[in-house]
Amino acid sequence: MMMSAPVGNKSPGDVMHLTVDDYESFVLNGQRGDRSIQTVGKSGFLVCGPYRACKAGVYTVAVLGEVENSGASAIVDVVCNSGLHEFVKTDITAQAGPGLITIFSLNIPQDVSDLEIRLTVADDTRLKFQGVRIHGRDVDRDYAILNKSYANDAHWSVILFGSYLSYVKPEVPFYLVIPRRDEALFDRLFDSASVTGFVERLPIILYEDWVLEKTGNVPPAYFDGWHVQQVVKLAFSKLGLSRYYLTCDSAQFFTQPFDFGTALFRDGVLCTTARPLDRQEINQHFIDTGEQCWLRGNLVSAGVAFDAIDEHFSARLNPLKYHYIGCNGIFDSDICLSLESRAADFGYTNLCGLIAVSPYEFAWYGAFVTYCHPELFKPIEPCILRPIIEPDQLLDGAAPTGEDGYFGYLFQKPACDTLQPMQTYLACLAA
């Protein structure tokens, strides 16, 4: 929803869009074009202003444009009181996403009358500034959805986003993190979905390398896409873009209205999809079935790998374990930050260090909350989305109703490799 009203009129979910026209009188070391303000090889403020009234609150600020080269130094800062009071300052080292110079969280503790979003550049900076979007957020219901995707899953991600538009409240942002090299494919698929009317807007797309660099979690060269995906899911917490977020695999979609506040909270505590498992029984099950997982570069019995994660947090293991956090990770950003801090205490390098030891992000999160923050942990059954493994399971039984705790479907191998995303989605809607 685009709004031209001042931010002072904001309510959570509202958007204020500042275009280059709003900055017309505040271009200092740049050249005004039709839809952008371009650098011209001069250092200093590219733009300042535009001096807007803004109420106290938490916001997400997206600075729009294209970065060809950030140069020796390019900075965005948010200030008031003629620049004497600074709220936030962030370096521009690379493009954050398609059409997105950078994105960050802004906390304004009290009303201001002259908010400025300024862009400072160096003489070797080459970029085009196209405006700013400021989203108001509700501190008590600060939710987001995160999808980490790749080219192979791009079709599924489009369907997932289309289902989100239909079944999730619009004030909940949808973040899609992709490798920079896959941008053209995602652009083409979303363009097609827009032309056909399947989607009426786009997700907030972030580049994978930007997320990792911005959060200080650049993975080692030997990490494959599966490892990187797990790091991104945890590292997203460090961007400060949402307090709570649901991580979605690409091969899934919603078919029923979904609301974090009613589906995932019990007595004010964020619930985590998990079921209590008897440690001895499940470890014996792993032995009997031969299920193996990674631990320090070696494949071992899954029970050994998960017990090793638990042992980082407690010398005395609970008889019950909650390692299978389900098909969707529901994360509290503050807890993820504490988990990364604990990784440093263990001698590991940030969240990448944890995944290098044992690559199971839900297991690390589940073990940490179970042992270190049990007052913040409430397991909830069943999973948010109904898992489908074999294609013939899809319409075998009643469709999700929301009342049963299921709000759609999640497809795992071999179903996700066999079923066609759009056909499957339409078939589920018709069921």
C-alpha positions in Angstrom: 0.0 0.0 0.0 1.6 3.3 -1.1 0.8 6.4 1.0 1.8 10.0 0.4 0.7 11.0 4.0 3.5 11.9 6.5 5.0 9.2 8.5 3.3 10.9 11.5 0.0 9.4 10.3 1.5 5.9 10.2 0.0 2.8 11.6 1.7 -0.7 11.5 1.9 -1.9 8.0 1.5 1.5 6.4 4.2 2.6 3.9 5.6 6.1 3.3 7.2 6.4 -0.1 9.7 9.2 -0.6 10.5 9.6 -4.3 13.2 11.6 -6.0 10.6 14.4 -6.3 10.6 14.7 -2.5 14.3 15.1 -2.6 14.2 17.6 -5.5 15.4 20.5 -3.3 17.9 18.5 -1.4 20.3 17.2 -4.1 23.8 18.3 -3.2 26.5 16.3 -5.1 24.5 14.5 -7.7 22.5 14.9 -10.9 18.7 14.6 -11.1 17.4 12.3 -13.7 13.9 11.2 -14.7 13.5 8.6 -11.9 16.8 8.7 -10.1 19.5 10.9 -8.6 23.0 9.9 -9.9 26.5 10.3 -8.5 28.7 12.6 -10.6 32.2 11.9 -9.1 32.0 14.3 -6.2 32.3 13.2 -2.5 29.9 14.3 0.2 26.1 14.3 0.6 24.3 13.0 -2.5 21.0 13.9 -0.9 19.8 15.1 2.5 16.3 15.8 3.8 13.5 15.8 3.2 12.6 16.7 6.8 9.5 14.8 7.6 7.5 14.6 10.8 7.6 11.1 12.2 6.0 9.5 15.3 7.9 7.4 17.8 8.0 3.7 16.7 9.9 1.0 15.0 10.3 1.1 11.2 11.9 -0.7 8.3 13.7 1.6 6.0 14.4 0.5 2.4 16.7 2.8 0.3 15.9 2.2 -3.4 18.3 2.3 -6.3 21.2 0.6 -8.0 24.8 0.4 -6.8 27.4 -0.1 -9.5 30.4 0.6 -7.2 30.1 1.7 -3.6 33.6 3.2 -3.8 35.8 4.1 -0.9 32.9 4.9 1.3 29.1 5.2 0.8 26.9 5.7 3.8 23.2 6.0 4.7 22.3 7.7 7.9 19.0 8.7 9.5 19.1 11.9 11.7 17.0 14.7 13.1 17.5 18.1 14.8 19.4 19.4 11.7 21.7 16.3 11.8 22.7 16.7 15.5 20.9 13.5 16.5 21.7 10.3 14.7 19.4 7.3 14.9 21.2 4.9 12.7 24.2 4.8 10.3 25.0 2.0 7.9 27.7 1.5 5.3 26.9 0.5 1.7 29.3 -2.2 0.6 27.2 -3.9 -2.0 23.7 -4.0 -3.5 21.3 -5.4 -1.0 18.8 -6.8 -3.5 17.3 -6.0 -6.9 16.5 -2.3 -6.9 17.4 -2.1 -3.2 20.5 -0.2 -2.1 20.1 -1.2 1.5 17.5 -2.0 4.1 17.6 -1.6 7.9 15.6 -1.2 11.1 15.0 2.2 12.5 13.9 2.8 16.1 12.6 6.4 16.9 12.0 6.7 20.7 10.0 9.9 20.5 8.2 12.0 17.9 10.4 14.1 15.6 9.5 16.9 13.2 12.5 16.9 10.8 13.5 13.3 10.0 16.2 13.0 7.4 17.4 10.0 5.4 20.7 11.0 3.9 23.1 9.4 1.5 26.8 10.2 1.6 29.1 9.0 -1.3 32.8 9.1 -2.2 34.2 10.5 -5.4 34.5 7.0 -6.8 31.0 5.9 -5.8 28.8 5.1 -8.7 25.1 4.6 -7.9 21.6 5.7 -8.7 19.3 6.8 -5.8 15.6 6.2 -6.5 13.9 7.0 -3.2 13.0 5.6 0.2 10.2 3.4 1.6 9.5 3.5 5.3 7.3 0.8 6.8 5.7 1.1 10.2 6.0 -1.9 12.5 4.0 -3.1 15.5 6.5 -3.9 18.2 4.2 -6.4 19.8 3.4 -8.2 16.6 6.6 -7.9 14.7 6.4 -10.9 12.4 7.9 -11.8 9.0 8.2 -14.8 6.6 11.6 -15.8 5.2 12.2 -18.0 2.2 15.7 -19.0 1.2 15.5 -20.2 -2.4 17.6 -21.2 -5.4 17.1 -21.5 -9.1 15.9 -25.1 -8.8 13.2 -24.1 -6.4 12.2 -20.8 -8.1 8.8 -22.0 -9.4 7.9 -23.2 -6.0 8.9 -19.9 -4.4 6.5 -18.0 -6.7 3.6 -20.3 -5.7 4.6 -19.9 -2.0 4.5 -16.1 -2.3 1.2 -16.2 -4.2 -0.3 -18.2 -1.4 1.1 -15.8 1.2 -0.6 -12.9 -0.6 -3.9 -14.8 -0.2 -3.6 -16.2 3.3 -1.2 -14.2 5.4 -2.0 -10.7 6.8 -0.5 -8.0 4.5 1.4 -6.2 7.2 3.6 -9.3 7.6 6.5 -8.8 5.2 7.8 -11.6 3.0 11.6 -11.8 2.5 13.0 -13.9 -0.3 16.8 -14.5 -0.2 18.4 -15.7 -3.5 21.9 -16.0 -4.9 22.7 -12.9 -7.1 23.4 -15.2 -10.1 19.7 -16.4 -10.0 18.2 -13.0 -10.2 17.3 -13.1 -13.9 15.3 -16.4 -13.5 13.3 -15.0 -10.5 12.6 -11.8 -12.4 11.2 -13.7 -15.3 9.0 -16.0 -13.2 7.6 -13.1 -11.1 7.0 -11.0 -14.2 5.0 -13.9 -15.6 3.1 -14.3 -12.4 2.3 -10.6 -12.4 1.1 -10.6 -16.0 -1.3 -13.4 -15.3 -2.6 -11.8 -12.1 -1.3 -14.5 -9.8 0.7 -11.9 -7.8 0.0 -8.2 -7.6 3.3 -7.2 -5.9 6.7 -8.6 -5.3 8.4 -10.0 -2.2 11.3 -8.1 -0.7 14.2 -9.8 -2.4 17.6 -9.8 -0.8 20.9 -11.2 -2.2 22.4 -14.1 -0.3 25.9 -12.7 -0.3 24.6 -9.4 1.1 22.8 -11.1 4.0 25.8 -13.1 4.9 28.3 -10.2 4.7 26.0 -7.8 6.5 25.6 -10.2 9.4 29.2 -11.2 9.6 28.5 -14.8 8.7 30.5 -15.3 5.4 30.7 -19.1 5.1 33.9 -21.1 4.3 34.4 -22.1 0.7 33.5 -25.7 1.3 30.0 -24.9 2.4 27.4 -26.1 -0.2 24.0 -24.5 -0.8 22.4 -26.7 1.9 24.8 -25.4 4.5 24.5 -21.8 3.4 20.7 -22.0 3.5 20.9 -22.9 7.2 23.3 -20.1 8.0 21.0 -17.6 6.2 17.9 -18.8 8.2 19.7 -18.1 11.5 21.7 -15.0 10.3 18.6 -13.2 9.1 17.9 -12.5 12.8 20.9 -10.1 12.9 19.5 -7.8 10.2 16.9 -6.6 12.8 14.1 -6.6 10.2 11.7 -8.6 12.4 11.5 -9.9 16.0 9.8 -13.2 15.0 10.1 -14.9 11.7 8.9 -18.1 10.1 11.4 -19.8 7.7 9.7 -21.5 4.8 11.1 -24.1 2.4 10.2 -23.3 -1.2 8.2 -26.4 -1.9 5.2 -25.5 0.3 2.3 -23.2 0.3 -0.6 -21.9 2.4 -4.2 -22.9 1.7 -5.8 -21.5 4.8 -5.6 -18.1 6.6 -2.5 -18.0 8.8 -1.9 -15.5 11.6 1.2 -15.7 13.8 -0.7 -14.3 16.8 -3.3 -17.0 17.0 -1.4 -19.9 15.4 2.0 -19.7 17.1 1.6 -18.0 20.4 0.5 -19.6 23.7 0.3 -17.3 26.8 2.5 -14.8 25.1 5.3 -17.3 24.3 6.3 -18.1 20.7 5.7 -21.8 20.1 8.2 -23.9 18.2 7.0 -26.8 16.1 8.4 -29.8 17.9 7.3 -33.0 19.5 8.8 -34.4 22.7 10.8 -37.6 21.9 12.2 -40.0 24.4 16.0 -39.8 23.9 16.8 -43.5 24.3 14.0 -44.6 22.1 14.7 -42.2 19.3 18.5 -42.9 19.4 17.7 -46.6 19.1 15.4 -45.8 16.2 18.3 -44.0 14.5 20.5 -47.1 15.0 17.8 -49.5 13.8 17.1 -47.4 10.7 20.7 -46.5 10.0 19.8 -42.8 9.8 23.0 -40.7 9.8 23.8 -37.0 10.2 26.9 -34.9 10.0 29.1 -34.2 13.0 32.5 -32.4 12.5 32.7 -33.5 8.9 31.8 -37.2 9.5 28.6 -39.1 9.1 27.5 -40.6 12.4 24.3 -42.0 13.8 21.8 -39.2 14.0 21.4 -39.7 17.7 25.1 -39.1 18.2 25.1 -35.9 16.2 22.1 -34.5 18.0 23.3 -35.5 21.4 26.6 -33.7 20.6 24.6 -30.5 20.0 22.8 -30.9 23.3 26.1 -31.5 25.1 27.2 -28.0 24.1 24.5 -26.6 26.4 24.3 -29.1 29.3 26.4 -31.9 30.7 23.3 -33.6 31.9 21.0 -34.4 29.0 17.2 -34.3 29.4 15.4 -37.6 28.9 13.2 -35.8 26.4 14.6 -34.1 23.3 13.0 -31.6 20.9 15.5 -31.7 18.0 13.0 -32.1 15.2 11.7 -28.6 15.2 9.6 -29.5 12.3 9.5 -28.5 8.6 9.4 -24.8 9.4 11.7 -23.0 11.7 10.0 -20.4 13.8 12.6 -18.1 15.2 12.9 -15.4 17.8 15.6 -13.0 16.6 16.8 -12.2 20.2 17.3 -15.9 20.9 19.2 -16.3 17.6 21.5 -13.4 18.7 22.1 -15.1 22.1 22.8 -18.4 20.3 25.5 -16.7 18.2 27.0 -15.2 21.3 27.1 -18.7 22.9 28.9 -20.0 19.8 31.7 -17.5 20.5 31.9 -18.9 24.1 32.4 -22.3 22.6 35.2 -21.0 20.4 33.3 -21.2 17.2 33.2 -18.4 14.6 29.6 -17.1 14.7 26.6 -19.1 13.3 28.8 -20.5 10.5 30.9 -22.1 13.2 27.8 -24.0 14.6 26.7 -25.2 11.2 30.3 -26.3 10.4 30.2 -28.5 13.5 26.8 -30.0 12.8 24.7 -28.6 10.0 21.2 -28.6 11.6 20.0 -25.1 12.4 16.7 -26.2 14.0 18.6 -28.6 16.2 20.9 -25.9 17.5 18.1 -23.5 18.1 15.9 -26.2 19.8 18.7 -27.4 22.1 19.6 -23.8 23.0 16.1 -22.9 24.0 15.4 -26.2 25.8 18.4 -25.9 28.0 19.1 -22.2 28.3 15.7 -20.5 27.9 13.1 -23.1 28.8 10.7 -20.3 29.9 10.6 -19.2 26.3 10.1 -22.6 24.7 6.7 -24.2 24.1 6.5 -27.1 21.7 3.4 -27.2 19.6 1.8 -30.0 17.5 1.2 -30.6 14.8 3.5 -29.0 12.2 2.2 -25.8 10.6 2.0 -27.3 7.2 1.0 -30.9 6.4 4.1 -32.8 5.1 3.7 -34.7 1.8 6.3 -37.2 0.9 4.7 -39.3 -1.7 2.6 -37.6 -4.4 -0.4 -39.8 -3.8 -0.6 -38.6 -0.2 -1.6 -35.1 -1.4 -5.4 -35.6 -1.7 -5.6 -38.7 0.4 -7.7 -37.5 3.3 -9.2 -34.2 4.4 -7.6 -31.0 3.3 -6.2 -28.7 5.9 -8.7 -26.6 7.7 -6.7 -24.4 10.0 -8.8 -25.7 12.8 -6.6 -28.9 12.8 -3.4 -26.9 13.1 -2.5 -27.2 9.4 -2.5 -24.2 7.2 -1.3 -25.7 3.9 1.1 -28.3 2.6 4.9 -28.9 2.6 6.3 -31.1 -0.1 9.4 -33.3 0.5 11.3 -35.7 -1.7 10.2 -37.3 -3.9 6.9 -35.4 -4.0 8.6 -32.0 -4.5 10.6 -33.4 -7.5 7.5 -35.0 -9.1 4.6 -32.6 -8.6 4.2 -29.4 -10.7 3.9 -26.3 -8.4 1.1 -24.4 -10.0 -1.0 -27.5 -10.9 -0.5 -28.8 -7.4 -1.5 -25.5 -5.8 -4.7 -25.2 -7.9 -5.6 -28.8 -7.2 -5.3 -28.2 -3.5 -7.4 -25.1 -3.6 -10.1 -27.0 -5.5 -10.1 -30.0 -3.1 
